Amino acid sequence: MTAPALAASVFDVAGRVALVTGASSGLGARFAEVLAANGALVALAGRRRDELDRLAKTIADAGGVATVVAFDLRDHARIPEVFAEVEAALGPVDVVINNAGISDARAVVDLTFEAWREILDVDLDALFLMAREAARRMSGRGGVIVNVSSILGLRPRAEMAAYSVAKAGVAQLSRIMALELADKGVRVNTLAPGYVVTGMNRDFFASPESEPLVREIPLGRVGQVDDFDGAILFLSSDASRFMTGAVLVVDGGHVLVM
C-alpha cells in the first residue's frame, strides 16, 4: 500500500453527481459551490428558483457544472421525480447532501402543533424520504448520503424543541441507515454544524444581542460557511471511505459547554 502523491487525491469528487437540498442560500449554497469547484456535477435543489439559477450561473462561470431542480420538500410525492430529473441531466446520483431545514424559536407552551408539524415535516420527514429514495437508487451501486443535523440535535436548548427533536432524529436515522446499507455499498453519515453566519442571521450576529451566545463558543467566534468546506469534501469523498454512521461535529467546541 502506497501513500497518494497528493493528500488532495483522497478528497477528489471529480465526476461525481451530487444532489444538494437547501442549495439556494447559506450552507447549502456553499456546499454546492465547494463540490462543484472540486469537479462534482452538482444538482441544486430548493424552493427559490431565482437564487438557484444565480448560483448555477456562478458555478458555470467558474468552470463547474450545475443543474437546477426547483421544488418544495413538503411536496413529498415529487421526490422520486427530482432524482429522475437529476439522473436525466447529470447521471445517477452518487452523493446526496440533505441540508434543507427550517426552525422556529418558541417555548414549548407557545409552540402550536401546526408549527411543530411543519418543522418536523421539512427537517425530518422530507429528509427521511430524500434519504430513502437515494438509498433505493444507490443500493448495490454505491453512494454517499450526508444528512445535516445540528449541535441542537445533540444537546438541548430552550425554545428550540421542534427543531432539536427533528435534528436528533436525523442523527439516529443516519445511524440506522448506515447499519442497513453498509453491505450495499452506501455510506451514511451526519454533519452537525454549530452556529454559523448566513444571510438569514447575519444582522443578529453583527449585533450586541449575539455576544452572550458567541461567548459560549470555546474558539471564541461563530462559524462562517467556509469553515465547513473541508468537512463536506471529507464526507462526500473517499477520504471518509471507512466511515459510516458517524456524527461529525463542526461547531468551534460549542457542544462541549452548552
C-alpha positions in Angstrom: 0.0 0.0 0.0 1.5 3.3 -1.1 0.5 6.8 0.1 -1.1 9.0 -2.5 1.1 11.5 -4.2 -1.1 14.3 -3.1 -3.3 14.4 0.0 -5.9 16.1 -2.1 -6.4 13.0 -4.2 -8.4 11.2 -1.4 -10.7 14.2 -1.3 -11.4 14.0 -5.0 -15.1 14.2 -6.1 -14.4 14.9 -9.8 -17.2 13.5 -12.0 -19.4 12.5 -9.1 -23.1 13.6 -9.3 -24.0 15.4 -6.1 -27.6 16.5 -5.2 -27.7 19.3 -2.5 -31.0 20.3 -0.9 -31.5 23.8 0.5 -29.0 25.0 -2.1 -30.4 28.4 -2.6 -28.6 30.0 0.3 -26.4 29.5 3.4 -24.6 26.3 4.0 -26.4 24.5 1.1 -25.2 27.1 -1.4 -21.6 26.8 -0.1 -21.7 23.0 -0.1 -22.7 23.1 -3.8 -20.1 25.6 -4.7 -17.3 23.7 -3.0 -18.3 20.4 -4.5 -18.6 21.9 -8.0 -15.2 23.7 -7.6 -13.7 20.2 -6.9 -15.2 18.7 -10.0 -18.5 17.3 -8.9 -21.6 17.7 -11.2 -24.0 19.4 -8.8 -27.8 19.4 -8.7 -29.1 22.4 -6.9 -32.4 21.7 -5.1 -34.6 24.3 -3.3 -37.6 26.4 -3.4 -36.2 29.7 -4.7 -35.7 29.3 -8.4 -34.1 32.7 -8.9 -31.4 32.1 -6.2 -30.7 28.6 -7.6 -30.4 30.0 -11.1 -28.0 32.6 -9.8 -25.9 30.0 -8.1 -25.9 27.8 -11.2 -24.5 30.7 -13.2 -21.8 31.4 -10.7 -20.8 27.8 -10.8 -20.8 27.7 -14.6 -18.8 30.9 -14.8 -16.2 29.3 -12.6 -16.0 26.3 -14.9 -18.2 24.0 -13.0 -21.3 22.0 -13.9 -24.7 22.6 -12.2 -28.3 21.9 -12.9 -31.3 23.4 -11.1 -34.3 21.4 -9.7 -36.7 23.8 -8.0 -39.1 22.1 -5.7 -40.6 22.3 -2.2 -39.5 19.5 0.1 -43.0 19.4 1.5 -44.2 18.1 -1.8 -43.3 14.5 -0.8 -44.7 12.9 -3.9 -42.3 14.8 -6.1 -39.1 13.4 -4.5 -38.7 10.4 -6.9 -39.2 12.8 -9.8 -36.4 15.0 -8.5 -34.0 12.1 -8.6 -35.2 11.2 -12.1 -34.7 14.7 -13.3 -31.2 14.8 -11.9 -30.3 11.5 -13.4 -31.6 12.6 -16.8 -29.5 15.8 -16.6 -26.3 14.6 -15.0 -26.4 10.8 -14.5 -27.1 8.6 -11.4 -26.7 10.4 -8.1 -23.5 9.5 -6.2 -23.8 11.9 -3.3 -26.8 13.4 -1.5 -26.4 16.3 0.9 -29.7 16.5 2.8 -29.2 20.1 4.1 -32.6 21.9 3.8 -34.2 22.8 7.1 -36.3 25.4 8.9 -36.6 26.4 12.5 -38.9 28.3 14.9 -37.8 29.6 18.3 -40.7 29.3 20.7 -41.1 27.9 24.2 -43.0 24.6 24.2 -46.1 26.1 25.9 -46.3 28.6 23.0 -45.5 26.1 20.2 -48.5 25.2 18.2 -49.0 21.7 16.8 -49.1 23.2 13.3 -45.6 24.8 13.8 -44.3 21.6 15.4 -45.5 19.5 12.4 -44.2 21.9 9.8 -40.7 21.8 11.3 -40.7 18.0 11.6 -42.2 17.7 8.1 -39.3 19.6 6.5 -36.4 18.8 8.9 -37.1 15.1 9.4 -39.9 13.7 7.3 -38.7 15.1 4.0 -35.1 14.3 4.8 -36.1 10.7 5.5 -37.9 10.5 2.2 -34.9 12.0 0.3 -32.5 9.6 2.0 -34.8 6.6 1.4 -35.1 7.4 -2.3 -31.3 7.9 -2.5 -30.7 4.6 -0.7 -33.1 2.7 -3.1 -31.2 4.1 -6.1 -27.7 3.7 -4.7 -28.2 0.2 -3.3 -25.8 -2.2 -4.9 -24.2 0.6 -7.0 -22.7 2.5 -4.0 -23.0 6.1 -2.9 -22.8 8.6 -0.1 -25.6 10.2 2.0 -24.8 13.1 4.2 -27.6 14.1 6.5 -27.2 17.6 8.0 -28.2 17.7 11.7 -27.1 20.3 14.3 -25.5 20.5 17.6 -29.0 21.2 18.9 -29.8 17.6 18.0 -27.1 16.6 20.4 -27.8 18.9 23.4 -31.0 20.6 24.4 -31.6 24.3 24.2 -34.7 26.2 25.4 -37.2 27.4 22.9 -35.9 25.0 20.1 -38.0 21.9 20.9 -39.3 21.0 17.4 -36.0 21.8 15.7 -33.9 19.9 18.2 -36.2 16.9 18.2 -36.0 16.8 14.4 -32.3 17.1 14.3 -31.8 14.4 16.9 -34.0 12.2 14.8 -31.8 12.9 11.8 -28.7 11.6 13.6 -30.4 8.4 14.7 -32.0 7.9 11.3 -28.5 8.2 9.8 -27.1 5.6 12.2 -29.8 3.1 11.4 -29.5 3.6 7.7 -25.7 3.2 8.0 -26.3 -0.2 9.5 -28.8 -1.3 7.0 -26.9 -0.1 3.9 -23.3 -0.9 4.7 -23.4 -4.2 2.8 -25.0 -2.5 -0.2 -22.1 0.0 -0.7 -23.9 3.0 0.7 -22.3 5.1 3.5 -24.5 7.4 5.6 -23.0 10.0 7.9 -24.3 13.0 9.8 -22.8 16.5 9.8 -23.7 18.5 12.9 -22.9 22.2 12.4 -22.8 24.7 15.2 -24.0 28.3 14.9 -22.9 29.7 11.5 -23.4 33.1 9.9 -25.8 33.1 6.9 -27.9 35.7 5.2 -30.8 34.9 7.5 -29.0 35.6 10.7 -26.2 38.0 9.7 -27.8 41.0 11.3 -28.2 39.2 14.6 -24.6 38.1 14.7 -23.5 41.6 13.9 -25.5 43.0 16.9 -24.6 43.1 20.6 -27.5 40.7 21.2 -25.4 37.8 19.9 -22.5 38.4 22.2 -23.6 36.1 25.1 -24.1 33.3 22.6 -20.7 33.8 21.0 -19.1 33.8 24.4 -20.3 30.3 24.9 -18.2 29.0 22.0 -14.7 27.9 23.1 -13.0 29.0 19.9 -14.4 32.5 20.6 -16.3 33.1 17.4 -19.3 32.0 15.4 -18.8 29.8 12.3 -18.6 31.0 8.7 -19.8 29.0 5.8 -16.3 28.3 4.6 -15.4 26.6 7.9 -17.3 23.6 6.6 -15.5 23.2 3.2 -13.2 20.5 4.5 -16.0 18.6 6.3 -18.3 18.4 3.3 -15.4 17.3 1.0 -14.3 14.8 3.6 -17.8 13.2 4.0 -18.5 13.3 0.2 -15.3 11.7 -0.9 -13.2 8.6 -0.4 -11.3 10.4 2.4 -14.1 9.1 4.6 -14.4 5.7 2.9 -14.1 3.7 6.1 -16.6 5.9 8.0 -20.4 5.3 8.2 -22.9 6.0 10.9 -20.7 8.8 12.4 -21.7 12.3 13.5 -19.1 14.9 12.5 -19.5 17.9 14.8 -18.2 21.3 13.4 -19.0 23.9 16.0 -15.9 25.6 17.5 -16.3 23.4 20.6 -19.7 24.8 21.4 -21.4 21.4 22.2 -18.8 20.8 24.9 -20.2 23.6 27.1 -23.8 24.1 26.1 
